[in-house]
Amino acid sequence: MRGIITAFRQGGKEHVLAEKDITEKLLEDYGDVFSDIVNGFIFYGNSWLTDEQISMFKSDFRIVADFFSKKRRDPDYIPDNPTEILHVDEVLKFISAVTKDRRYEAIIEDDSENKEVRTMCDVAERLEQRGIAKGITQGITQGERLGVIKTLKELVTDKILTVSDAAKRAGMSVSDFKTAAGIVADR
């Protein structure tokens, strides 16, 4: 089969993943996964899968269905399934496509520590570590910015710079600089 567009319905909306070149070999290699996907999305239709229905799946699709089921119940759900994922790349790309959240796919691409992802717990850990790193970077940037504003405010207080000159050096409007520096009166 060639040129099939992989589509499914979720929550009343149709999602088209991408045009795929699906060969018989692929179907043979991943028959259990395709069988579970067909059962999950076609036979159960648009209804939400129960935990009992999810437990019947035998492939990695059980992990995917469990993820979406828990995410539906709790939008702040953090993946905690310790089941080993056999087809990590495919599962994370599928979740990325369905959620339109590229962070899942990026986990594989950004594997700088060469730590293999094996479970959804690993996925959650990676997402958390990426969030921490991003937060640290933003914190450093904000801290540096506040340090510059504090220094410029001291120069204004010591009458070495005017508020206008300090604002210009900070790359801000005079009004924004006054607010950021806590300057009430003109100096």
Backbone hydrogen bonds, N-H to C=O, Kabsch-Sander energy under -0.5 kcal/mol:
donor,donor_aa,acceptor,acceptor_aa,energy
4,I,20,K,-1.0
6,T,4,I,-0.7
6,T,18,A,-1.7
7,A,5,I,-0.6
8,F,15,H,-1.9
10,Q,13,K,-2.7
13,K,10,Q,-2.0
15,H,8,F,-3.1
17,L,6,T,-2.7
17,L,15,H,-0.6
18,A,6,T,-0.6
20,K,4,I,-2.4
22,I,20,K,-0.9
23,T,21,D,-0.6
27,L,23,T,-2.0
28,E,24,E,-2.5
29,D,25,K,-2.8
30,Y,26,L,-2.5
31,G,28,E,-0.8
34,F,30,Y,-2.5
35,S,31,G,-2.6
36,D,32,D,-2.1
37,I,33,V,-2.5
38,V,34,F,-2.7
39,N,35,S,-2.5
40,G,36,D,-3.0
41,F,37,I,-3.1
42,I,38,V,-2.4
43,F,38,V,-1.3
44,Y,39,N,-1.1
47,S,44,Y,-1.4
54,I,50,T,-2.6
55,S,51,D,-2.2
56,M,52,E,-0.7
56,M,53,Q,-1.0
57,F,53,Q,-0.5
57,F,54,I,-1.5
62,R,59,S,-1.9
63,I,60,D,-0.9
64,V,60,D,-1.7
65,A,61,F,-3.4
66,D,62,R,-2.4
67,F,63,I,-2.3
68,F,64,V,-2.4
69,S,65,A,-2.4
70,K,66,D,-2.5
71,K,67,F,-2.4
72,R,68,F,-2.2
73,R,69,S,-1.8
74,D,70,K,-2.4
77,Y,74,D,-2.6
85,I,118,R,-4.1
86,L,84,E,-0.5
91,V,87,H,-2.5
92,L,88,V,-2.8
93,K,89,D,-2.2
94,F,90,E,-2.4
95,I,91,V,-2.6
96,S,92,L,-2.3
97,A,93,K,-2.5
98,V,94,F,-2.5
99,T,95,I,-2.6
100,K,96,S,-1.6
101,D,96,S,-0.9
102,R,100,K,-0.6
104,Y,101,D,-1.3
106,A,102,R,-2.5
107,I,103,R,-1.0
108,I,104,Y,-0.5
108,I,105,E,-0.9
109,E,105,E,-1.3
110,D,106,A,-3.0
111,D,108,I,-1.0
112,S,110,D,-2.9
114,N,111,D,-0.7
116,E,114,N,-0.7
118,R,116,E,-0.5
120,M,81,N,-1.2
121,C,81,N,-1.1
123,V,119,T,-1.7
124,A,120,M,-2.6
125,E,121,C,-2.4
126,R,122,D,-2.5
127,L,123,V,-2.6
128,E,124,A,-2.6
129,Q,125,E,-2.7
130,R,126,R,-2.6
131,G,127,L,-2.2
132,I,128,E,-2.6
133,A,129,Q,-2.5
134,K,130,R,-2.3
135,G,131,G,-2.6
136,I,132,I,-2.6
137,T,133,A,-2.3
138,Q,134,K,-2.5
139,G,135,G,-2.6
140,I,136,I,-2.6
141,T,137,T,-2.3
142,Q,138,Q,-2.7
143,G,139,G,-2.7
144,E,140,I,-2.7
145,R,141,T,-2.2
146,L,142,Q,-2.7
147,G,143,G,-2.2
148,V,144,E,-2.2
149,I,145,R,-2.4
150,K,146,L,-2.7
151,T,147,G,-2.4
152,L,148,V,-2.8
153,K,149,I,-2.6
154,E,150,K,-2.2
155,L,151,T,-2.0
156,V,152,L,-2.0
157,T,153,K,-3.0
158,D,154,E,-2.4
159,K,156,V,-1.6
160,I,155,L,-3.0
161,L,155,L,-1.5
166,A,162,T,-2.6
167,A,163,V,-2.7
168,K,164,S,-2.1
169,R,165,D,-2.3
170,A,166,A,-1.8
171,G,167,A,-0.7
171,G,168,K,-0.8
172,M,167,A,-2.9
177,F,173,S,-2.6
178,K,174,V,-2.7
179,T,175,S,-2.1
180,A,176,D,-2.8
181,A,177,F,-2.9
182,G,178,K,-1.0
183,I,178,K,-2.4
184,V,182,G,-0.6
